[in-house]
Amino acid sequence: MSAPLFLVDALPTGDALILDGPEGHHAATVQRLRVGEELLLADGRGGTAAAVVTAVGRGVLEVAVTSRGYADAPVPRLVTVQGIAKGDRGELAVQAMTEVGVDEIVPWAASRSVTQWRGDRGVRAREKWVATAREAAKQARRPWLPVVAGAPDESTATVARRIAGAAAGFVLHEEAEERLTTADLPSVGEIVLVVGPEGGIDSAELTAFRAAGGRPVRLGAEVLRTSTAGVAALSVLATRLGRW
């Protein structure tokens, strides 16, 4: 089994580090790491450091750095615009998309989103997505932590502008004729993938995305849930782009 990963604000400049706070608690109390066990530190921006535990306290570890590394940011960058879903479906989508390599997730206030993020509720909901992405990145041993955009969500007009500025924009739509498995992909820049909420993408939204350069695509004959469509599409892209 690979060494567990813990996120830190900044990697140590020296050969030793005291891992405390929530990550130290998780390492020492939840995972119960012991002296001599290995772990991986990451700053979420590509930097990593392999380390070994030298001492264990209550909710804290002392570690010695054994090696350092850096992973370049993946190119092209994969951005998923995720229609806000009801219940925990949005968080399920964020978790799975992070595990398969999404680089940025944009919460989208689609017209058919049953749940609306407004005021403090929206701030708290977005924070849940951020926390979910962070934990999923640790589980997947990712050196790059995906960005969760939005303040706390984005409008259709903002999403359209994002598509217009991307190297490619794809809108998952069950009536599309073009398949994502055969669509032309750029080798650099940003690929924006739009996933609708439970009720799908309405005609006005689709028109706006088309006008911005977005191309409707489908995965297959099946109609997927909003919580699984994004991860399925990202899996296709990761395979075609050589990430997998």
N, C-alpha and C positions, 0 to 999 in steps of 0.2 A: 504494500500500500504506500502511495506517495506521501511525503511529509505534509502535514496540515499547513495552511497558509493563514497568516494574520496580517491585517492591514494596519499600517502606521502612517502618521502624518508625514514623517520624513525618515529615511533610512539612516542608521547610525553612520557617523563619519569615522568612528574608531572601530575597535575590534570587539566591543562589548555593548550591551543594551539591557536596560531594565524594562521589561514589558509589563505595564500595569494598566489601570483603567479597565474598560469593558473587555478589551482583547486579552489583557493579562488574566482577568477573572475567568474568561472562557477557556484560556489555555491551561490555567492551573487548577481551577475548580470543576469546570465542566468536562474538559477532555482529559484532565488529570495527567498532564505530561510530567515526566520524571527526568531526573538528572541523566544525561547521556542521550536522550531522545532528540531527534532532529526536527526542525521546523523551517518554514520559509516565511520571510518577511517581505512585504510588498508595499510600495507607496501608492499603488493604483494608477501610476503614470508611467509604467513600464519598468521601473527599477525594482530589483529583487535582491535579497541577500539570504543565503542559506546559513543556518545557525544551529548550534547545539545547546541544549539546556545545561547550565552549570550549577544552578541553585533554584530551589522552589520555595516560595513563601505563601502566605495566605492571599490569594488573588494576585500574585505577582510572580514573574519568572525573571531570572538572570540568564542571559544567553551570550554565547561567544560566536561571533561571525566567522564562518569558515570560507565563504566565497561570495562574490557579488556578480550580478548580471544585469542586463538590460534588454528588453524586447521592444523592437520598433513597433509603432502603432500600425495595425493592419491597414492595407490599402487594396482596393477602395474601402472607404468607410461605410459601414452599414447602419442606416438610421431607420427605425421603425416608428411610424406615426400610429399610435394605438388608440382606437376609439374607446372612450371611457365606458367600462362595463359595470353592471350591477354586482353586488356581493363581492366575493373574493376572486372573481374571474380575471379582473385586471391584474391583481397581484400574481395569480398563477401564470398569466401571460408574461409578466415581467421576469419572474423566476426562470421560466423555461427559455425565454429569449436570451437572457443573460448567460445561461449555461451553454448555449450553442454559439455565442459570440457576437451578439448585437453590440454596437459601439455607442449608440444613443437611442433613447426612447423618448418620444414626444407624446404626452397625454393630449388627446384631441377631444374637444367638446363638440362632438358630432350632433347633428340635429335629431338623430334617433337614439342618442344615448339616454337610457332610462335614468341613470344617475347623473346629476349635475354637480360639479365642484364649485361651490360658491362660498366666499368668506372663509372663516376659520375651518369649516369642514373641508374645503378644497385644499387648504394648506396641510391639514393633517393627512388627507388622502394621498397627496403627493409625497409627503414624508414617508408614508408607508411604502410607496413604490421605491423611494431611494433606499430605505432600509432593506427591502426585499432584494433589490439589485446588489447591494453590498454583500449580503449573506450568500447569495447565489454565486457571486464572483469568487468568494472565498472557497465555497464548495467546489467550484470548477477549477480552482488554482489559477485564476486569471491574473496576469500582471497588470492589465489595464482594467480599471473600474469603469463600467459604462456610465455615461451621463444621462440623467433624467432631466429633461428640459421642462419648460412651462412655468408659468407664474400665477396659479399653479398649472393651468391648462392652456391650450392654444386654440384659436379660432380657425375656421375653414379658410379664411382669407390668408392667415399667417401660414397655414400648411401649404396653400397654393404657392405662396412666395418661396417657401422652402423648396418645393418641387422645381420651380422655375430656375432656381440657382444651383440645382444639383446636376451631376453628370448624367443621371438617369432617375426617373421617377416611375414607380410601378404601383398601380392601385388594384388590390385583390378584389375581383368582382366575379360572381358566379356566372354572369352572362357573357363574359369576355371570350373572345375566340382565340386570342394569342395565349400561348402557354409560357409560364415563367421558365420552364425547362429549356425552351428554345429561344427566348428573347435575347437580343444582343445586349451584352454587358460591357460597361466601360472598365478599363484597367486601372484608372486613377479617379480621384475625386470622390464624390459622395453618391451613394445609391439610397434613395428614399423609398421606403415601402409603406404603403398606407393600408391599414387593417381597420375595417369598420366595426361598430359596436354590434350588439345582438341583433338589432333591427336592420343592419346593413347600411350601405351608403345610398343616400337618396339621389335623385336625378340632378338636382341643382348642384350638389357637391361634386358629383361625377363630372358635370359640365365644367365646373370651375377647375377641377384637377386636370381635365383634358386640355383646357385652354392654357394652363401653365406648363404643358408638356408631359403630363402624366399619361402613362399607357395602361389601360385596363388589362389585367392578365388573370389567368386562372391556374390552379394547381392540377386539378383533375375533375372527374365527374362528381365527386363528393363535395358537399357543402360543409365546411368545417366551422366549429365554434370560434368565437372571437378569441378565446383563450388558447386555441391550438393553431389557428391559421398563421399567425406570425411566426411561430417557431417552425412550422412546416416549411414556410417560404424561406426563412433564413437558412434552414438546412439545405434547401436546394441551392441557394446562393453560395453558401460555404463550400459545398461540393464543387460547384462549377468554377468558383474562383480559386480553387486549390487550397483553401484553408483546411479542408479535411482530407 
